[in-house]
Amino acid sequence: MKVRLNILTVAALCLLAMSCNKQPSGDSANTSHDLDAIENRGTLLALTDYNSISYFTYRGTPMGYQYELLQDLAKRLGLKLELRVSNNLENDFDDLVNHKVDLLAINLTVTAERQKMMNFTSPIMETRQVLVQLSERQRRRNNPDYDGSKQIKSPLDMAGKTIHVVKNSAFAERLHNIESEIGDSIDIIEVENIDSEQLIEQVAHGEIDYCVTDENVAMINQTYYPALDISVAVSFPQNMAWAVSKDNPKLLDAINNWISETKGSSFHMVLYKKYFKDPKTLTRAQSPYLSFKGGSISIYDDAIKKCSKIIDWDWRLLAAVIYQESRFKADARSWCGAYGLMQLMPETAAKYGIDSTSSAEANIKAGVKYLKWIDKQLTDSVTDKNERTKFVLAAYNIGLGHILDARRVAKANGGNPDVWDDGVDFYLLHKSEPTYYNPELVKSGYCRGDETYNFVRDIMERYRIYTTLIK
C-alpha cells in the first residue's frame, strides 16, 4: 500500500526532526562557543595578567611568558591572537564563564572549587606557594632594636599575623587551610585589582609585612629586591594551568595537544629560561621602559607626545609608527637611503628642512608633518578619522599614488573606497594582477602591496597593545 504524505505532513515532520536535533543529549556539549566557532571568527580571544613576567612592553616591544606561549598557540591553530589584560581574578572568571574570552592564559592553581566552573588544561608548569617577607638581616638594618618577633620560619608562626594576598586567588584558600592545620587564625587581607608582584613590591618597601605568591614569581622578584626572604613554603608543589569554559571541549583538546607537543621542547625551555632564569631579567625590571614599572615606551616619549599634537594623534599611535620604522634607533638607515626615527627619504626630509644630521626630535617633527600632509589629501574623501588613519599609514609606507590607485580599483570592482580593512587593503594587494589591473585606474604602476598591508596591520596591533599597557 502506498503512503501519501501531503505538504503539511512533510513540513510537520521536518519541524519535528529539527526540534529533536536541537535537543542535546545528556553528554553532548554545546559547541556554539567551541573551536569551530572560534575558527570561523578567525581570532583567539585570550586573557592574561599584566606584570613583568606574563605580559608587558619593554622598549616598545610586547613581551611576556604567557604572551609568547599564546602567540605560538594561535599560530599552531591558524588563528589571530587578540589578547586582553586584567588583574582581577573575579572578573576574569566571569569573562570566561560568559564567553567574553575563550581562554584564561594565567598561571592558575588547579583547585576542586575552580574545577566546578571551568576546565583546566594540562599543566603549563609546576610551582609551590611561598611566604614573602623581609629578611631578618634587613629588618635589623632597618631597626637595630628588632627583636625577631616578626620573622616567620614556618606556617606555625603565621598565627595572628596579617598576610596580604590577591583576592580570589588560591593563596587565600591555602591560608584558610593553614588556619585549620595550625588551629589558630590568620588575618588574611584579600586585595582587589592588584597582582602578586605589586604585593611583593609593597613588602620590599616595608608597606606591608607579608604576602603569599608562587615561588617562581617570588624568585624573579627576589632578584629585584635582594632583601626579601622567600624561604618559607606554604604548600606542596602544585600544577599551574590555563582554563577554558566548560562547554569548550574541542578547544581544550587542541590546547592540550599543543601543550603535549611543546612541553619539554627547546622552544619551551628557551622561553622559560628567558623569563625566569636569564640574568637580563634584572636589567629589564629596573628599566623605566618596562611598561609595568615605568610606563614609558622609549627615550623619545616627550618628543613623541609633543609632535603628536601637530596631527592630533594619540602619542602611542605615533610611537607605534616609530617603532615599526626604526625600533627607536635614531641612527637607523635603510637599504634605500631612508634614515632616522621616521625613516624619511632624503627628498622628503629636505622638503621639511632636515637632513641626516638633524636631531631626533626634528626627524620626528618632519615625519609628523609629512603624515599630516597625507591626511589633508584624504580628509574630504575619507571622512571617518579612524579609517583615514589607516590610509595615511599605508600612504606613508608606499606613497599616496598607490593608495589612490587601490581606492579607484576598489570602487570599480564594487568595493568601498573609504574602508581599509577587507576593503582597499585587498585591492592594494591585488591591484597589479590581471583580474584587477586597469591602466586607466592604476596610474602609479606596479607595487608589492603585501609590505604595506603588513605595515598597517602591525602598527595598529602594536598601538592596541600600547593603549592596553601604557597609560
N, C-alpha and C positions, 0 to 999 in steps of 0.2 A: 504494500500500500504506500502510495506517495504522500509525503507530508508537505503541505504547503505552508510557508511562513509569510504572512503579509509584512509590509514595511514597518508597521508599528511594532510587531512582534520582534523583528530583527533589531530594531532600534532599542527596544527594551532589553533584549539580551546583551547588546553591546554595552549599554549603560551599566548593566549588572556586572559584566566582566570587568569593565573599567573600575567600578566601585570595589570589586573584590581585589583587583590589583593594587588599589591604593591602601588596602589594609595590611600593614606589615605584620609578619608572623612574630611570635614572641621573641625569636632570636635574630630577627633581621634588624640591621642598623639603618637609621635614617641617614642617607648619604647626600642629602641636599647641600651639606657644607663640607663634604668629604673631598678627597683628592681629585675626583672627576670635575667637581665644580671649581676647584682651585685651578686646575689645568685649563679649564675653559676661560677663566678670568685671566690667566697668564701671570698672576702675581701671588707670591707667598707673603702673607701678612704676618710678620713676626714681631714680638715684643721682647725687649731685653731691658736690663737695668743700666743706668748711666753712672759709670765710675771709671777709675783709671785702669781697670782691667777688662771689663766686659765691652764697653763701647765709649769712645771719646774721639776727639781730634787732637792731633799733635802736629804742630807746624802746618796746619791746614789740611792734613791728611786724615781721613777717617780710619780709625784703628780699633782693635779690641779683640780679645779672645773669642767672645761669642760672635762678634761681627764677622770675623774671618771664617769661623765654622759655618755660619749661616750663608755666607757667600758661596762656600763650597757646596753646601747642601742645595741651595737654589740652582746652582749651575748643574748639579747632577740631575735635578728634577726638571731641568729645562724651563725654569721659571725666573721671572724678575723678582728681586728681593725688595720688599717695601718694609723698612724697619721703623718701629716706633719705640719710644723710650718712656720708662716710668720707674719711679722708686716707691710706688705704693702697692704693696702686695695685694691688699684687699681689692683695689680697683683692677689690678692685673687679673686676678682670678675671675672677677665679674666679666671682664672683657673677653676672657676665654670662653666662659660658660655661655655668654650671649653672642658668641661668634663675631665679635668685633675684631678679633685676631684669630689666626689659625694655630699659632704656636707660641708658647712661652719659652723663650730661649734664655732662661735664668737658671743658675745652679740651685735647683730646688731639692731639699731633703725629701726623700720619699717617706711619707708617713701614712698610716692607716686612715686618718681623718681626711687627708687630702685625696687619697685614692677613691673616696666616695664621690667626689665631684669632678675628677679629671683622670685621664690616663697618662701614666708616666712612660717615657721612652726607656730604652736600655740605658744603663748608666753612662754618663758623659765622663765622669771622673769619680774619684773616691777621696773623701777627706774626713776630718772629725772636727768637733766643736771645741774651741778653747776659750779660756778667760783671758781678756786683755786688761792689763793693769800696768802702772809704772813700776819699774824695778825697785827693789829695796835700796839699792845704791843711789838711784835718782831721788828717791824720797828723802834720803838722808842729806843729799846735796841741797835739796830744796829747803829742808828743815833739819838743822843739826840736832835738834831735840827729839826727832822722830823716834817713837818707842816701838815700832814694828807692828802695831795693832792693826794696821790696815792691810798688811800683806796676807794674801790668800795663797795657801800652799796646797790645799786640797779642797774638794767640794764641801767637806765638813766645815771649813772656815767661812762658807758663804752665808751661814745662818745670821740673819739680821742685817746683812749688807744690802746696799742699794745697787742694783745691776741694771744697766740700760740695754735694751735690745730693740731691733726693728719690729714694729707692730705686725702681727700675724705671721711672724717668722717661726721656723722650727726651734729657734733658740729659746723663745718664751716657753714653748711646750716642754723643752728639755729641762728648763729651770724649775718648772712646776713638778716634773718628775723627781728632780733632786730634792725638792722640799719634802716629798713623801719619803724619799730614801733616807734623808738625814733626820726626819722627824722634827723639823723646825721650819720657820717661814723665812722667805727671802723677799725683799722689797723689789719687785720686778717692775721696771718702768718701760712700757712699750711706747716707742716714739713713732709718730706718723711722718710720711713724706721725707724720709731720710734713709740713707743706706749705711751699711756696716762701716764703710771707710770713713764716713763723716763722724760716726761714733768713736772710731779708733782715734781720729784726729783730736776729738774732744778729750779723750783720756790722755793723749800725749801732751796736751796743753794744760792739763790739770783742771779742766772744766767739769768733768765727771770722774768718778773713781774707777769704775769697771764697765766693761761691756763684754758680750759674748759674740763670737763670729766664727766663720770657718777657718781652719788652720792655714790653708793655702793663702787666703786673703790676709790673714794676720801676719804670715811670714813675709809677704811682699811689703806690707806696711811697716814692718819692723826695720826694713832696710831704709825707709824714710825717717823713722823715729827710733833710733837705736836704744833709747831709754825705756822702751816697752819690755814688759815681761809677758811672754805668751806660753809659758811652760806648763800651765795647769790645764790638762784636758778635762772636758766635762762630758764627753761622750765617747763611745767606741767609734771606729771608722764607719762612715755611712756613705751610701751611694748618693750621688748627685745626678739629677736627670732633668730633662726638659719635659714639658707637658703639652698634651693636646686635649681637645674636647672628647667627651665620652662617645660622641657619635661620629668620630673621625678615624675609624679603624684602618682604612686604606692609607691615610696619611701616616698613621702610627707605624704601620708595616714598612712604608717607604723610608721613614726616618730611621727605623731600627736596622733596616738593610744597609743604609748608608753608614750608620754607626759601626756596624759589624765589619764593613769594608775598610773603614778609615782608622778605627781604633787600633793602636799599635803600629800604624803605618808611619813612614818617615814624615809625611805631612803633619800628622797629629803630634808626633814627638817634637818636631821643629817648632810647631805652633805653641805647644805647652812651654817649651824652653824659652821662647821669645817673650812670653808674658809672665812667666812665674819664676824663671831661673836666671835670665840674662841680666848681668850687672848694669846694662844700659837702662834697665827699668828705673833705677835710681835717678839717673840723669834726666830721663823723661819726666819723672814725677816732680822734679824740682824746677822744671822749666815753666815760665809764665805762658808758654804757648801750648800747654796742655789744657784743653778746654775745661776739664774737670777741676783744675786748680786755679789757673789764671784767667780763663775766659778770653784769651787773646788768640788770634789766628796767626799773625806774623809781626815782624818788627815794623811793618809799614801800616799798621792798623790806623794810626792817627791820620796819615796822609790819605789813606783809602776813605776814611769817614769824611774827611774834608772834601775830597774830589767827587765823592758820590753825590754830593749836593748839587753839583753842576748839572747832572742829568736827572736828579730826583729819583735815584735808585736806593734801595736798601744797600748799605755798605757791604753786607755779607754777600750779596749778589756780585758786586764788583770784585770782592775778594775771591770769589769762585772763578771769575774770569781770569784774574791774575794768576791764580794757582794753575789753571788749565794752560795758560800761555807760557809761564816761566817757572813755575814752582817757587815763586817768590825769590828768584835769583836775579838780582839787578844786572848782573853781567852776562845773562843768558844771550846766546846768539844762535840763530837757526841756520840751516844749510843755505837758505835763500837770501840771507842778509838781514832778516828781521832781528831786532835787538831790544834789550831792556825788559822791564817787568811786563809791559803791554805788548811786546814783540811787534813793534811798529816797523814797517818797511821804511827805508831811508827817504823815499819820495813823500810818503805820508807824514813822517816825522818833520820833514822840512817845512811842510805847509803850516805846521803848528809851532814852528820856531825852535825846534830842538834837534839835537844830534846825539851821537853815541856817547858824548862826554857830559851830557846833561844829567842832572840829579835824578834820583829815583822818583821823587815827587813830581818833577817836571815831566818825566816819562808817563807817569800815571795820569797827570792832568791832560797831556796831549792825547793819550788814548781815550780818555773820557770825552774830550771834545769831539773826537772822531766818531765815537759811539753816538753822541748827541746829534751830530750832523746826519748820520744814517737814520736815526729816529725821526728827525724832522722830515726826511724824504718820504717816510711811510705814515706819518701822522694822519693825513687826510684819508688814506685808503684803508689802513688797518687801525680802526678806532679803538679796539679793545687793547688796553695797555699791556695786559699780561701776554696776550698773543703777540703784540708788536715787539715785546722784549725778545721773544724767540727769533723773530725775523731779523731784528737788529744784531743779535748774536751771530746768526747764520751769515749775514752780510759782512760782519766784521771778520769772519773767518775766510770767506770765499769771494767776497766782493758783491756789491749791490746788484750789479748787472745780472749775475747768475740767479739771484733770488727773484728779480723781476721776471726773468725768463721762466722760472719754475711757476710763478704765480699765473703767468699767461697760459702756460701749458695746463695747469690745474683747471683754470676757467674753461679752456677749450674742450677739456675732457669731462666736464660736468662736475668738477671738484670745487671746493670753496677756496678761493684765492686768499682769504683772510684768516684761515685757520692753519696752524703749523702742524700739530700732531695729527698723524693719519690724514693729512691733507697735503699741503705744499711740500712737506718733507718727503713724501712718497714721490712726487713728481721731480723734485731735485735729484733724488736717487736715480730716476729713470729718464730724465729729460733728453739724454743723448741716445737713447735706444730708438730703433726704427719705429716702434709702435707709437711713440710719443713725439719723436723729433719732427719739428716743422720749422723750416728755415725762416718763415715769417714771424714765428714766435720766439725762437731760440736765437737771440741776437748776439749773445756773448760766447757762443761756441761750446765746445766740449768741456765738461768738468767732472771730477770724481766727487760725487755728492756724498759718498759714504763718510768721508772725513768730517764734513760739515754736519751731517746728521748726528754723528757721534759727539762732535764738539758741543752742539746744543744740548743733547741729552745728558752728557756728563756734567756740564755746568749746572743745569737745572737740578740734577740729582744732588750735586755737591752743595748747591745753595739750600736745598731742602734739608740736608744734613746740618749745615751751618745754622739754619734757623732753629733746628731742634736742639742743638748742643751749645750754641753761642748766643748769649743774650745781650 
